[in-house]
Amino acid sequence: MANNLYYNERTQKHSFFSVKEKAWHSLGTIIEAYPTTAEALQFAGLNYTVEKRPLFTLDNVNFDLLNALADGIEPAVPVPNYYANVRTDTEEVLGVVGKDYQIVQNIEAFSF
């Protein structure tokens, strides 16, 4: 059965933690005491930020792709009203969102 846990190739850890008890999948970090919010985010692998960045696509019609890349020019066309949500620690694109989407950082989501 799939565990559906994010595995970070860089840290070689799954984004999961539990207090005192091992989960059915036996993955993640087991800790002895209940953590603070900041500690929980660290143990769960969620201590990163996300940026909403402009989205672009290649312009294969108006540029000679091979010559442009050889000259260091990236033939990009902005995609209006769409953005990529990107993890700042790994540069991984998490998804594409519209112009009105507002990011809620993990630290904000768990500060209650």
Secondary structure as UniProt FT lines:
FT   STRAND          7..8
FT   TURN            9..12
FT   STRAND          13..14
FT   STRAND          17..19
FT   TURN            24..25
FT   STRAND          29..31
FT   HELIX           37..43
FT   TURN            44..45
FT   STRAND          50..58
FT   TURN            60..62
FT   HELIX           65..70
FT   TURN            71..72
FT   STRAND          76..87
FT   TURN            88..90
FT   STRAND          93..98
FT   TURN            99..100
FT   HELIX           106..109
//
